[in-house]
Amino acid sequence: MSPNPYPLFTVDEQKYPSELKKIIVLLIRLYLRDKNQWTAQAVEVHINALLAHSDFKSDIAERCQFRRLATHWKYLAWINEKNII
């Protein structure tokens, strides 16, 4: 079975940035209820997809905040991965 069987975990590049932000919020809430590696990785992937989206227009400060947030979730996924083994 795939570790990410839910469509919420997959990134759809066709979505608008506002929709990606909503999914990020939902994933963070999901992580708060069940802290696991797969959810943390999904948050990171969605943040990176938001940053790469052609319609995402923001100032430098907001982009830096999202980059730091993506790094934070990457580390959370790494820590959770190490706790599983």
C-alpha positions in Angstrom: 0.0 0.0 0.0 1.2 3.5 -0.8 2.2 5.7 2.2 0.1 8.5 0.8 -3.2 7.0 -0.3 -5.1 10.3 0.0 -5.5 12.9 -2.7 -4.8 15.6 -0.2 -1.1 14.5 -0.2 -0.6 14.9 -3.9 0.2 18.2 -5.4 -1.9 19.5 -8.3 0.0 22.2 -10.1 -3.2 23.4 -11.8 -4.5 24.8 -8.5 -4.4 28.5 -7.7 -2.0 29.7 -5.0 -5.0 30.5 -2.7 -6.1 26.8 -3.0 -2.6 25.6 -2.3 -2.5 27.8 0.8 -5.8 26.2 2.0 -4.4 22.8 1.5 -1.2 23.7 3.4 -3.4 24.9 6.4 -5.3 21.6 6.3 -2.2 19.5 6.2 -0.7 21.4 9.2 -3.9 20.8 11.1 -3.7 17.1 10.2 -0.1 17.0 11.4 -1.1 18.5 14.7 -3.5 15.6 15.3 -1.2 12.9 13.9 2.5 13.7 13.8 4.0 11.5 11.1 6.6 11.8 8.4 4.2 11.6 5.5 2.2 14.6 6.5 5.3 16.7 7.2 6.6 15.8 3.8 3.3 16.7 2.2 3.4 20.1 3.8 6.9 20.7 2.5 6.0 19.7 -1.0 3.0 21.9 -1.1 4.9 24.9 0.2 7.5 24.3 -2.5 4.8 24.0 -5.1 3.3 27.3 -3.9 6.7 29.0 -4.2 7.2 27.6 -7.8 3.7 28.5 -9.0 3.7 31.1 -11.8 0.7 32.9 -10.3 2.2 33.3 -6.8 3.1 36.9 -6.6 4.5 38.1 -3.2 7.1 40.3 -1.8 10.6 39.1 -0.8 9.7 38.9 2.9 6.8 36.6 2.4 8.8 34.4 0.0 11.6 34.1 2.6 9.0 33.2 5.3 7.7 30.4 3.1 11.2 29.1 2.3 12.0 29.0 6.1 8.7 27.3 6.7 9.5 24.7 4.0 12.9 24.0 5.6 11.2 23.6 9.0 8.8 21.0 7.7 11.6 19.2 5.9 13.4 18.9 9.3 10.2 17.7 11.0 9.8 15.0 8.3 13.4 14.0 8.9 13.0 13.8 12.6 9.9 11.8 12.3 11.6 9.4 9.9 14.5 8.9 12.4 12.0 8.2 15.1 10.3 5.4 13.1 13.5 3.4 12.6 
